[in-house]
């Protein structure tokens, strides 16, 4: 007989897992990891205006043909020349993508966890919790490798020639970096909560409801 079990802790784990995934994903796809020095450009209509160049892991926003243009610079993927797509950022991109892929699987596991509590006699919550730790470690590698590439020519153009690995010179960190960092922290929180979610779905209260023949069980 199939049954559905939803508890407060399992629901919290599911929502936090989804939030952690979206925080890292939204940060990764946004070119707001580094905020460059404000630059003044001449405009035929308004005289002059100030714009701020930004750069992410694989994309950037610059002034091009009189307009602010945002786009990717990893045109050939990981085969893109390292002078265009710094090697450290390629590695950062890889580990962040790997972490996102693993987290996406755990979010799926969290969604089906209300119907399937185990796989091969192993708790789906515990398996997902271990996977979330692995995803978190992958994220950390990606987050460390990103500042390791701050000495690239691309960064020096917007931050100053003094920019170097782990030194931003005249730039500052943007909201996308902090979004990804928040997602990393939440990923480890989710790994901890997964154990509590497992306990709540295997509690005596749940067993009592099952013994009563109920197929839909919702507990706080």
N, C-alpha and C positions, 0 to 999 in steps of 0.2 A: 504494500500500500504506500502510495506517495503522500507526503505531508510537507507543509510549509511551516518553518520556524523562524520567527522574527523577534529579536530581543532588542532592548535599548542599546546594549553594547555592540551587538552585531550591526545594527543600523548606524551607530556612530562610526564604527570602523569602515563601513562602506562609504559613507559620506566623506570622511576624512581622506580615504584612499583616493576618491575621485577628485577632491580638492587638491591634494598633493600632486596628482597627475596633471591637472589643469594649470597649477601654478608654475610648474617647471616647463610645460609645453608652451604656455603663453609667453613666458620669459624667453624661451629659446627662439621663437619665431619673430620676436620683436627686436629691431635694431637700436635698442636703448640701453645696452650694457655699459657703454662708455659715452659720456657727454663731453664733447670737445669744447675748445675755446670759442666764444662768440666771435663771429667774423662779420665785418662790414663790407657789403658789396654795393656797387652803384646800380641804380635802377633808373632807366630813362624816364619813367613816369613820376616816380616818387623821390627822385634824387638818390637816396641811399637807404638801405635797410640792413638789419642785423639778422643773421641766421646762425643756428648752432648745428654743426655737423655731429652725427652720432654714428656709432658702429656697434654691431652685435657679434655673435659668434660667426655667422656666415653671410651677413647682410649689412648694409649701411645706408645712411641718408646724407647726401652731399648736394652742393649747388652745381647744377649741370644745365647749360644752355639757358641761363637766366631763371631757372626754376629749381626748387628743392626736389630732388629725385631720390627715391628709396628703391633699392633693389638688391639682389643677391650678387655676391662676387665669387661664389663657388660654382661657376658656370660649367665646369667639367667634373663636378663632384670632388671626390678625394684625389682625382688626377689633376686638379687645378694647380697651376704653378705655385710654389711656396712663396714667391714674391708677391703673389696676389692673395692667396689663402694660406696664411702662416701655418707651418707644420704643427705647432702646438695647438692651434685652433682646430685643425683637422682632427687631432686626437681628442680634444675637448668635445667636438661635435659628435664623434663616434661614441664616446662614453655616455654623453647625455642622451643620445638616441637609444643606446642599449638600455639605459636605465628606464627610459620612457616605455620601451617595448615590454620590459619585464613588469613595470607598474601597470601597464594596460592589461596584461594577463591577470594580475592580482585583482584589479578592479572587476574584471569579468568573473573571477573566482568569488569575489565578494557578492556579486549580484546573484550568482547561482547557489551561493552558500546557504540561502534560506531553504533550498530544496534538496541540495546534496551536501551532506556534512562530512563526507569522507571519500577518499579515492584510494583504492588498494589498501584499505584498513588504516590509512593515514588521514588525520584530520585535515580537511581542506583549509581550515583557518591557520593551522600550524605551518602547512606547506607554503601558503601565501605569505605568512609572516617571515619565513626564511627567505623567500623570494624578494620581499620588500627590503630586507637587510642587504641583499646582494644589489638590488637596484640603488639603494642609498649609497653603497660603496662606489658603485659605478658613477653616480652623480658627483660624489666628492672628488673622484679622479678628474672628471670633466671640469669641475669648478676650480681645481688647483691648476690644471693645464691652461686654462684661459688666461689668467694673469701672467703665466710663464711666457706668453707670446706678446706681451706689451712692448717689447723692444722692436717689433716689426715696423717696417717703413710706413705701413698703413696707419699705425697708431701714432707714430712720430709726426705725421703730417697734420694731425688734428690736436695732438697733445703737446707738441714741442719735441725738439731733438733730444732733450734730456730723458724722455720716456725710455724705460728699460723694463726688463722682466720684474714684475711685482712692484714697479714704480710708475705712477701715472703722470708725473710731471704736472701739467696744467689742466688735465682732465679730471672728471669726477665720475663716480659710479652712478648709473641710471637705475630707474625703477625696475627694469627687466632683470637686472642682476639680482636685486633684492627679492624679486618674485621667485626666481629660480632657487635662491638660497632658502626662502621660506618653504618652498616645496620640498627641498632636501630635508629640512628639519622635520616637516610633517610626515615624510616617508618613514623616518625612524620612529616617530610617535605611533604611526599606524602599525609598525612591526610589533611594538609593545602591546598595543590594544588588541591585536589579533588573538593573543593568548587569552585575554579576558572575554573576547567574543566567543571563543571556543568553549570556555567554561560555562558561559551563560546559556549556550544552546544545548549543553549536556547536563544542566542542573536538575535537581530533584523535581522542581516545579514543572519543568518541561516533560520529564518522565511521567509525572502524575497525569499531565494532560494527554500524553500518548496512551497511557493505560486506560483513560476514559474513552478512547476511540476518536479523539479530535484530530482532524487533519490540518486545521489552520490554527496555529498557536502564536499569539502575540503577547509578549511580556515586556514590562518596563525594564 
